[in-house]
Amino acid sequence: MGITVYTTTPDKETAKKISKGSVENGLAACCNFWPVETVYKWENELKEGTEYIVFLKTTKKKYKALEKWISEEHPYSMAAIVAIPWEDSYEPYRKWVEES
C-alpha cells in the first residue's frame, strides 16, 4: 500500500537532506518540500515561524525504516513524522512508488 509520510524541517537545507537521503537509501520513491508559516505551542510558549513541509512517497512496508532514518537525521528533538495512507491512487503512479 502506498503512503505519504509528512514531516516538517526548520529550513530548506534540512528538507533537501531528508528528501535526497530517503530516496538515495531506497526508503522513498520521491519527495516534495515547500515553505510554510507555522504556529505551535512548545514548552508552554506560543511560537511562530517558517518551516518546510516534506512529503515523502513510499510504502507501508518501508514506513518503520523511514521513520527510524528520519528521526536519526532530523535536528528536532521530536520530529513530526506522520503516515497518510493512500485509500485511492492513480494505479501507474502507485505501482512506480511500490517498485522504487
Phi, psi and omega in degrees: 000134177284145175221157169248126178261128181256133170213168175234154179226161182285341184201171182296320182299317179292320178300317180292319179298314180294318180296306182297317181296320181292324178288314180300326180272006177072020181267342178216151178278321179197164183219154173229146175212150182200157181281149177216156171274139185232140172231129181202166177250127180224127182051046175066022181230133178287129181237153174222150178177190177246134174229177172245129171277138176236126172253124179245119180268124185206199179239159177301325180299327182267357188303308185300318178295319179293316178303313180299314182296314179300313183297328178284328183267345188279139180283341180286144177292334176219090181284144170284118176226107188230129177267130177245111182289150177268102176294316176225150176200158177295119190304313179301322179292314180302316180297320178298315178298315182295329181272349182278000000 
